Amino acid sequence: MTDSAWRRIEPLLPAADGRGRPQRDHRQVIDGILWRLLTGVPWSFPGAGTISPTAGAGPAQG
């Protein structure tokens, strides 16, 4: 992701509130999601645990 694209997206993401596990770097997560979407690699590919729980957590929390 380019720096200019990141500057547009970053303000839309939640800040860490200090509760629970430390969050992954948002830019790394979004880069991982975009990589998976662009390459077509299935979510069940080894190592997906770093990306898929974070990606799926947002909408389910309401």
DAVENSUL-V958182 format. One line per field, one symbol per residue. ss: DSSP state (2 for helix, 1 for strand, 0 for the rest). phi: phi as a letter, one per 30 degrees, with the letter a starting at -180 (. if undefined). A space follows every 50 residues. Layout:
BEGIN
ss = ???
phi = ???
END
This chain:
BEGIN
ss = 00222222220000000000000002222222222222200000000022 222222222220
phi = .ddddddddeddcdddcicidddddeddddedddddddciddddeejded cddddddedddi
END
